[in-house]
Amino acid sequence: MTASPRLIAVGDNCLDVYLSKSHMAVGGNALNVAAQWSRKGLDARYFGVVGLDAEGDVILEALAAVGLAPEDVERRAGSTAVTLLLERDGDRRFLLEDLGVGLGYQPEPGRHAALRAADWVHLGTNTPAELPRRLVAEGVAFSIDVSTAHDAMRLDGVPLVFASGPEDPAEPIEPVIAEFRARGALRSVITCGRRGAFFDDAGEVSHVPAQDIAVVDTCGAGDSFIASFLAARISGRAGPEALAIATGAAALTCGHEGSFPQPLQPIPAWLLHKYADVIATAEI
């Protein structure tokens, strides 16, 4: 491992539009992970795609502000991903998830060559199944976030899987861990909300409870967890210590609005007009 590891996050981005609060922020699992790495001063890149629209401009400006290179992001005809949210007391309800041109994104050949040269690659949610299979075949060190879609793809040889698990302590975690082993994952991290997080390190399972905090907004907390856990592991921290560091990072993210610290922007009239039919059905 190099002194300054080369880290690349690949996949989803979006505009998180908080209708109940009349503002929006930039987010998306892969983008958030890269943004948190960059905020830590790490050598981070983000590969994704946005549309040739005003929403794409907003995302690229936010990337640049956090120290990521906008030129790493492809622009294609079509719409940039947008998520419409209703938020009350830190809890979110998704009114719409429009994945736009980001659906099924895979890097073009030049960017894929950079993945092979990276020290670690993180694949965001909604990654097409052929990309992790290809990275396994090429011997790339990487992780993937499957969120709640535990059975969405085979995971043979995948070095590390992140997933959401049961928050109820009465529901055993062992079957969830066993499921990922059976699907071929070499290691897995299961985050379970207030219950904390579990790390299956090739058969050795560790657990760290969640911190008891006042929640402002949970958006991006899981992505902060992933970014901090990976940074800690890459730097040589043991599993339980990496879990504790990541849990602390997630708690900090829950203390502010937006997936990572950024200026929250008012929702522009053109965006409200674009989704007027959907917004009309919501109780804001």
ZALUM-597511 format. One line per field, with one value per residue (C-alpha): residue number from 0; residue in one letter; z, y, x. Coordinates in pm, whole numbers, plus 50000, padded with zeros to 5 digits. Layout:
% ZALUM-597511
n	[NUM ...]
res	[A ...]
pz	[Z ...]
py	[Y ...]
px	[X ...]
This chain:
% ZALUM-597511
n	[0 1 2 3 4 5 6 7 8 9 10 11 12 13 14 15 16 17 18 19 20 21 22 23 24 25 26 27 28 29 30 31 32 33 34 35 36 37 38 39 40 41 42 43 44 45 46 47 48 49 50 51 52 53 54 55 56 57 58 59 60 61 62 63 64 65 66 67 68 69 70 71 72 73 74 75 76 77 78 79 80 81 82 83 84 85 86 87 88 89 90 91 92 93 94 95 96 97 98 99 100 101 102 103 104 105 106 107 108 109 110 111 112 113 114 115 116 117 118 119 120 121 122 123 124 125 126 127 128 129 130 131 132 133 134 135 136 137 138 139 140 141 142 143 144 145 146 147 148 149 150 151 152 153 154 155 156 157 158 159 160 161 162 163 164 165 166 167 168 169 170 171 172 173 174 175 176 177 178 179 180 181 182 183 184 185 186 187 188 189 190 191 192 193 194 195 196 197 198 199 200 201 202 203 204 205 206 207 208 209 210 211 212 213 214 215 216 217 218 219 220 221 222 223 224 225 226 227 228 229 230 231 232 233 234 235 236 237 238 239 240 241 242 243 244 245 246 247 248 249 250 251 252 253 254 255 256 257 258 259 260 261 262 263 264 265 266 267 268 269 270 271 272 273 274 275 276 277 278 279 280 281 282 283]
res	[M T A S P R L I A V G D N C L D V Y L S K S H M A V G G N A L N V A A Q W S R K G L D A R Y F G V V G L D A E G D V I L E A L A A V G L A P E D V E R R A G S T A V T L L L E R D G D R R F L L E D L G V G L G Y Q P E P G R H A A L R A A D W V H L G T N T P A E L P R R L V A E G V A F S I D V S T A H D A M R L D G V P L V F A S G P E D P A E P I E P V I A E F R A R G A L R S V I T C G R R G A F F D D A G E V S H V P A Q D I A V V D T C G A G D S F I A S F L A A R I S G R A G P E A L A I A T G A A A L T C G H E G S F P Q P L Q P I P A W L L H K Y A D V I A T A E I]
pz	[50000 49912 50174 50020 49897 49574 49642 49386 49445 49147 49088 49208 49269 49308 49425 49758 49749 50094 50003 50364 50430 50092 50033 49855 49890 49679 49770 49646 49805 49586 49566 49944 50010 49779 49932 50283 50172 50014 50332 50520 50286 50114 49747 49632 49299 49205 48881 48788 48533 48531 48269 48046 48269 48547 48809 48675 48704 49073 49142 48964 49156 49486 49384 49308 49640 49834 49641 49383 49012 48806 48494 48643 48597 48257 48112 47897 47738 47980 48333 48644 48934 49176 49505 49647 50026 50300 50631 50986 51303 51127 50961 50582 50341 49979 49750 49430 49327 48968 48885 48547 48341 48642 48620 48535 48512 48429 48369 48014 47932 48035 48373 48418 48378 48675 48882 48820 48941 49255 49605 49682 49486 49634 49423 49516 49522 49194 49049 48752 48837 48561 48713 49043 48851 48627 48920 49095 48778 48754 49118 49215 49586 49624 49822 49720 49902 49840 50098 50154 49821 49974 49694 49398 49263 49317 49530 49454 49551 49639 49899 50113 50110 50299 50369 50586 50840 51104 51366 51607 51860 51877 51516 51495 51283 51225 50937 50759 50789 50680 50377 50254 50310 50111 49830 49803 49992 50158 50424 50512 50722 50833 50964 51180 51277 51652 51704 51576 51318 51268 51078 50955 50898 50718 50999 51296 51386 51580 51687 51793 51925 51779 51964 52153 51981 51892 51523 51291 50960 50884 50514 50427 50769 50621 50353 50616 50797 50481 50399 50752 50790 50464 50546 50886 50747 50464 50722 50913 51189 51326 51259 51596 51594 51236 51334 51625 51408 51142 51398 51530 51178 51112 51435 51330 50995 51176 51352 51040 50736 50408 50334 50393 50510 50226 50175 50150 49849 49801 49563 49232 49057 48751 48962 49136 48797 48657 48934 48989 48933 49194 49445 49411 49560 49869 50210 50285]
py	[50000 50344 50615 50805 50537 50606 50578 50586 50578 50479 50516 50710 51079 51283 51604 51545 51782 51836 51951 51994 52230 52406 52335 52083 51925 51711 51343 50983 50689 50681 51058 51092 50837 51021 51356 51228 51084 51416 51603 51380 51493 51154 51100 51052 51053 51013 50850 50898 51058 51356 51494 51797 51992 52249 51973 51835 52180 52194 51855 51942 52269 52083 51828 52100 52273 51958 51902 51642 51684 51765 51634 51283 51296 51211 51420 51256 51355 51295 51391 51403 51190 51362 51238 51414 51379 51465 51497 51522 51506 51338 51070 51066 50956 50917 51066 51003 50855 50948 50778 50949 50887 50733 50411 50122 50347 50185 50381 50407 50228 50509 50543 50168 50152 50389 50142 49870 50104 50219 50096 50070 50115 50158 50081 50261 50130 50035 49909 49673 49313 49286 49553 49373 49048 49218 49374 49036 48882 49163 49133 49484 49560 49694 49712 49742 49878 49659 49845 49636 49448 49150 48910 49145 48977 48704 48818 48549 48676 49029 49151 49353 49406 49678 49618 49737 49486 49442 49716 49503 49336 49043 48957 48752 48890 48552 48449 48778 48729 48366 48478 48699 48424 48187 48440 48451 48769 48740 48999 49200 49495 49503 49837 49810 50165 50216 49856 49939 49767 49419 49323 48969 48955 48619 48441 48659 48881 49207 49453 49817 49973 50295 50619 50772 51110 51372 51318 51615 51426 51066 51136 51025 50876 50531 50674 50853 50521 50348 50618 50620 50242 50197 50473 50316 49965 50082 50258 49931 49964 49643 49563 49668 49995 50068 50002 50245 50516 50468 50477 50808 50951 50844 51010 51337 51326 51274 51606 51823 51847 51716 51410 51601 51960 52190 52504 52406 52566 52683 52468 52656 52723 52521 52208 52249 52294 51981 51762 51956 51655 51445 51728 51797 51454 51508 51633 51885]
px	[50000 50131 50181 49889 49644 49460 49088 48806 48431 48217 47846 47548 47501 47185 47026 46852 46554 46399 46050 45941 46234 46251 46619 46837 47180 47412 47433 47441 47623 47934 47964 47925 48198 48439 48345 48417 48751 48844 48744 48990 49269 49293 49379 49020 48840 48476 48360 47997 47769 47532 47302 47348 47111 47113 47097 47425 47582 47485 47647 47970 47999 47957 48221 48470 48398 48487 48810 48702 48771 48460 48636 48620 48242 48093 47811 47547 47221 46937 46843 47060 46938 46701 46553 46248 46229 45985 46166 46030 46242 46530 46315 46291 46022 46120 45859 46055 46391 46469 46803 46828 47142 47317 47118 47352 47660 47993 48316 48442 48774 49009 48847 48829 49208 49232 49026 49284 49560 49375 49451 49079 48758 48412 48104 47785 47432 47261 47591 47534 47631 47892 48119 48199 48243 48497 48684 48705 48850 49106 49212 49102 49061 48709 48387 48025 47719 47415 47203 46888 46914 47094 47009 47046 47360 47615 47906 48164 48508 48391 48643 48400 48024 47836 47468 47182 47057 46786 46760 46556 46792 46552 46624 46947 47231 47395 47165 47234 47609 47576 47376 47659 47915 47694 47664 48043 48143 48483 48398 48090 47982 47618 47492 47180 47083 47051 47163 47511 47729 47878 48193 48242 48618 48647 48462 48559 48263 48296 48026 48014 47692 47556 47613 47322 47282 47024 46954 46916 46925 47026 47095 47449 47528 47581 47809 48018 48041 48166 48422 48564 48564 48754 49001 49066 49112 49337 49555 49593 49333 49182 48819 48669 48865 48759 48395 48423 48579 48313 48032 48162 48175 47815 47705 47867 47685 47353 47420 47384 47162 47297 47508 47832 47896 47793 47587 47221 47058 46700 46498 46489 46159 46261 46308 45973 45811 45978 45833 45511 45285 45466 45488 45116 45042 45259 45151 45426]
